[in-house]
C-alpha cells in the first residue's frame, strides 16, 4: 500500500484496512513505527514517524485475484508537531499487488 499526501510534514496516520483474510502486515520502512488493532473488522493501523509519499506498508492476502475486495481509508492524520489535520482532502491510500 502506498500513501499520497498533500503535505510534506506528516507524522502520523490512522487508517482502516478492510478485506478478507488480511495478515502479515509490515511497514515498508524501518524508520516508521506502527500499532495494529485487528480485534475487529476493519483492521485499524496507526503509523508513526516521518511519513512521505510512496510505499507505506505491505500485507498478505490469500487470493490476489480478489484485490478489488480490499480497501484502505485514512481516518486521521497529524503533522510532525502532533497537530491533527483539519481535513483529509488529498490523502490517498493505494493498494497494489
C-alpha positions in Angstrom: 0.0 0.0 0.0 1.3 3.4 -0.8 0.5 6.8 0.6 -0.1 10.1 -1.3 -0.2 13.1 0.9 -0.7 16.8 0.1 1.6 17.7 3.0 5.4 17.3 3.5 5.3 17.1 7.3 3.0 14.3 8.2 4.0 12.5 11.4 1.1 10.0 11.9 -1.7 8.4 10.1 -4.6 6.3 11.4 -6.0 4.1 8.7 -8.6 1.3 8.3 -7.7 -1.7 6.2 -10.7 -3.8 5.0 -10.8 -7.1 3.1 -11.0 -10.8 3.6 -8.1 -12.6 5.5 -5.6 -9.7 5.8 -2.5 -10.8 7.6 1.3 -10.3 7.7 1.1 -6.5 7.9 4.6 -5.0 7.8 6.0 -1.5 7.3 7.8 -0.5 4.1 10.3 1.5 6.1 12.3 0.6 9.2 12.2 4.2 10.3 8.5 4.1 11.0 6.6 2.6 13.9 3.1 1.1 13.8 0.4 -0.3 16.0 -2.3 -2.6 14.8 -5.8 -3.4 16.2 -7.0 -6.5 14.4 -9.6 -7.4 17.0 -12.4 -6.4 14.7 -13.0 -5.6 11.1 -11.8 -3.3 9.5 -8.3 -3.6 10.9 -7.1 -0.2 12.3 -3.4 0.7 11.8 -1.6 3.7 13.3 1.7 4.5 11.5 4.0 7.0 13.2 7.2 8.7 12.0 8.3 11.0 9.2 5.7 9.9 6.6 6.3 10.6 3.0 4.7 9.8 -0.3 5.3 6.3 -1.5 5.2 2.8 -0.1 3.8 2.7 3.4 3.0 -0.9 4.3 2.6 -4.4 2.9 0.2 -7.2 3.8 -0.5 -10.7 2.7 -3.8 -11.8 1.1 -5.0 -15.3 0.3 -6.3 -14.5 -3.2 -4.7 -11.8 -5.3 -7.4 -12.2 -7.9 -9.8 -10.6 -5.4 -7.8 -7.3 -4.9 -11.0 -5.3 -5.5 -12.3 -6.7 -2.2 -9.6 -4.7 -0.3 -9.7 -1.1 0.7 -7.8 1.3 2.8 -9.1 4.6 4.2 -7.3 7.3 6.1 -9.2 8.2 9.2 -6.9 10.8 10.8 -3.6 12.4 10.0 -1.4 14.5 12.2 1.6 16.7 11.5 5.1 16.0 12.9 4.2 18.7 15.5 1.3 16.4 16.6 -1.4 18.7 15.2 -4.4 16.9 13.7 -5.1 17.8 10.1 -8.4 19.7 9.7 -9.3 17.6 6.7 -8.2 14.6 4.7 -8.6 16.0 1.2 -5.7 15.0 -1.0 -4.8 11.9 1.1 -4.9 8.6 -0.9 -4.0 5.1 0.1 -3.5 2.9 -2.9 -3.4 -0.9 -2.7 -1.5 -2.7 -5.5 -0.1 -6.1 -6.0 
